[in-house]
Amino acid sequence: MTVKNIFQTAVRFCFIVIFLLGYFFNFQTFGQDILSEKTLTDLKQSDRAAFREKISLLYDSVNQLHEISTRTAIADQLFELTKNRDGLAHVNSLLFRKMNTLYNNEKGLFRQAYLLAEESGDFDAMCLVEYSRARYFLARKQYDSAMVYLLHYRDMNPEDMRGEGFRNIVNLMGDIYYHAGLYEQARDVYRSLYDQYVQENNWVFYRPYVMMDNLGQICLKTGNIEKAGSWFRLSLERAEKYLHTPYRINTIAYIRLKLAETALRTDDLKGAEAFLQDVAAYPADMIQDDVWLDYLWQQACFLYKKGNYEASFLKLNEIIKTETAAASVQTFVPEIYQLLSDIYYAKGDFEDALNFSRIYIQKTDSIRANEYLAQSMIILSDHNHTVTKMELQKTKTQSKYLFWGLLVLTFLFLFLLWVLYNLHRSKLALVRKSIVQSIEDEADKKLEEASADTASETKSDNEDRDKKLFRELKHIMETEKPFLDPKLSILSLSEQLATNRTYLSQAINSQYHTTFPNYINEYRIQEAVRLITSGYTEGYTQEALATKVGFSSRGTFIAAFKKVTGVVPSFFIANHKKLEADD
């Protein structure tokens, strides 16, 4: 062991001792301070907005506690406090319970949180629930469920409101694809995000470096070592130049580890060693646990390639036995078993080498099976989501067309009703006119008009003759009613008037401005109207009525009746009593 390694081990040991001493002497006090009486009083006196903000900060503090009993007790207090005070604040409580392994047995917490956020009308809270759902299932390798909720979360965000928060969604989508082994889809997602930062020339934020590192990692997974090195070198160059945040050292350390891995893939041991030494020189407290475990892993791989099997084996044991790596050691499965098998084989211990090789094969087969299943489920989820969106859009379009179609049909229907109503009123007006105005009045009116038209003209003998003949005709029609005879002709009527048919026809034309058949039919219809209004049709049919008033057939009667009154006999019969009652 080198002096440098001894020094680093001593520093870590001192740090652990100091931490444990601080833990035993101060931890309980720290936990109690989170929900002191003063804090509770301050919470109860806060308005809703301040209450929500303080609850969120308190949960951040609770997440920092390692003592399970204290963390649980405080979380339970906050849960009851938010439950009785504010729905939106209670959303945080529900999410904390679901995301925290202490409450894994509780069901329906996500649903309760979403309903509360929805009832409160808080869009940000609804998005937080769906984002938390996606992260929850991703952490448990249930990639299809993670994708379902992530796609829902993505669709909740309008395109005109998609900023850095929306990039979290896209980033998480790429992570789901990557962990499920869908590297092509993951590469497209990561590259799209990276291009956005290039366009913005934004290198002071952590995400562009994550994107470059992810793209390099995909190249390592797919065997494109040269391209992977290009991405990692580009990421390192820009991070050293532009990134000046508290996570700068951790980010740069991770990139150097990826460059070390790239060098090992090409058997460049000298280059790999240089990168590992650079990482070892960084302050330990600036390196996060996951990056430190990766450092141990790369060291183990490097030592194996150098032939230092014992030292490589010790690094692997350090990874496995590190308590903080309990949840992260799966990152190196199944490769860790492959390396153990190679080490035992190199040392001549073929039985252990075979055992670890079997474990490696089992793990590999299991991981591949899970990946294939996850890939199928993700693709199916994405496909179903796309189809659902298309069907929804199609339904919306159809609903829109249906709405406008119904609107147009309704308008046309109302217009038709209006037309029919006015037509009905017109017909009723004609019936009323037929009831209150007789054919005789109409004849007198027309006769007076004809007389007025000819008053200023020179009267001739023919006009006097026509006028006298028409008066005689009118007298006979009203007293003797020859029109009731269906066989009545102009010849028989002219003989009755002691004239000829030519003079009679001329008199009707000049004095009444109509023909003989029309003149006779008007008298017949006048008689029909009188009989109808007298109740004749209550005991007789229309055929009987037609015959009684002088028509030879029902069809001729109907045609003549409509011509004179404007309506057919059946309409007149059905409505005349109502009109008389109204009058």
Stockholm file with secondary structure:
# STOCKHOLM 1.0

chainA/1-583         MTVKNIFQTAVRFCFIVIFLLGYFFNFQTFGQDILSEKTLTDLKQSDRAAFREKISLLYDSVNQLHEISTRTAIADQLFELTKNRDGLAHVNSLLFRKMNTLYNNEKGLFRQAYLLAEESGDFDAMCLVEYSRARYFLARKQYDSAMVYLLHYRDMNPEDMRGEGFRNIVNLMGDIYYHAGLYEQARDVYRSLYDQYVQENNWVFYRPYVMMDNLGQICLKTGNIEKAGSWFRLSLERAEKYLHTPYRINTIAYIRLKLAETALRTDDLKGAEAFLQDVAAYPADMIQDDVWLDYLWQQACFLYKKGNYEASFLKLNEIIKTETAAASVQTFVPEIYQLLSDIYYAKGDFEDALNFSRIYIQKTDSIRANEYLAQSMIILSDHNHTVTKMELQKTKTQSKYLFWGLLVLTFLFLFLLWVLYNLHRSKLALVRKSIVQSIEDEADKKLEEASADTASETKSDNEDRDKKLFRELKHIMETEKPFLDPKLSILSLSEQLATNRTYLSQAINSQYHTTFPNYINEYRIQEAVRLITSGYTEGYTQEALATKVGFSSRGTFIAAFKKVTGVVPSFFIANHKKLEADD
#=GR chainA/1-583 SS CCHHHHHHHHHHHHHHHHHHHHHHHHHHHHHHHHTCHHHHHHHHHSCHHHHHHHHHHHHHHHHTCCCHHHHHHHHHHHHHHHHHHCHHHHHHHHHHHHHSGGGTTCCSHHHHHHHHHHHHTCHHHHHHHHHHHHHHHHHTTCHHHHHHHHHHHHHHSCGGGCSHHHHHHHHHHHHHHHHTTCHHHHHHHHHHHHHHHHHHTCCSSSHHHHHHHHHHHHHHHTTCHHHHHHHHHHHHHHHHHHCCSTTHHHHHHHHHHHHHHHHHHTTCHHHHHHHHHHHHTSCGGGSCHHHHHHHHHHHHHHHHHHTCHHHHHHHHHHHHHCGGGTTTGGGGTTHHHHHHHHHHHHTTCHHHHHHHHHHHHHHHHHHHHHHHHHHHHHHHHHHHHHHHHHHHHHHHHHHHHHHHHHHHHHHHHHHHHHHHHHHHHHHHHHHHHHHHSCHHHHHHHHHHHHHHHHHTSCCCHHHHHHHHHHHHHHHHHHHTCGGGCTTCCHHHHHHHTTSCHHHHHHHHHHHHSSCHHHHHHHHHHHHHHHHHHTTGGGTSCHHHHHHHTTCSSHHHHHHHHHHHHSSCHHHHHHHHHHHHHHC
#=GC SS_cons         CCHHHHHHHHHHHHHHHHHHHHHHHHHHHHHHHHTCHHHHHHHHHSCHHHHHHHHHHHHHHHHTCCCHHHHHHHHHHHHHHHHHHCHHHHHHHHHHHHHSGGGTTCCSHHHHHHHHHHHHTCHHHHHHHHHHHHHHHHHTTCHHHHHHHHHHHHHHSCGGGCSHHHHHHHHHHHHHHHHTTCHHHHHHHHHHHHHHHHHHTCCSSSHHHHHHHHHHHHHHHTTCHHHHHHHHHHHHHHHHHHCCSTTHHHHHHHHHHHHHHHHHHTTCHHHHHHHHHHHHTSCGGGSCHHHHHHHHHHHHHHHHHHTCHHHHHHHHHHHHHCGGGTTTGGGGTTHHHHHHHHHHHHTTCHHHHHHHHHHHHHHHHHHHHHHHHHHHHHHHHHHHHHHHHHHHHHHHHHHHHHHHHHHHHHHHHHHHHHHHHHHHHHHHHHHHHHHHSCHHHHHHHHHHHHHHHHHTSCCCHHHHHHHHHHHHHHHHHHHTCGGGCTTCCHHHHHHHTTSCHHHHHHHHHHHHSSCHHHHHHHHHHHHHHHHHHTTGGGTSCHHHHHHHTTCSSHHHHHHHHHHHHSSCHHHHHHHHHHHHHHC
//
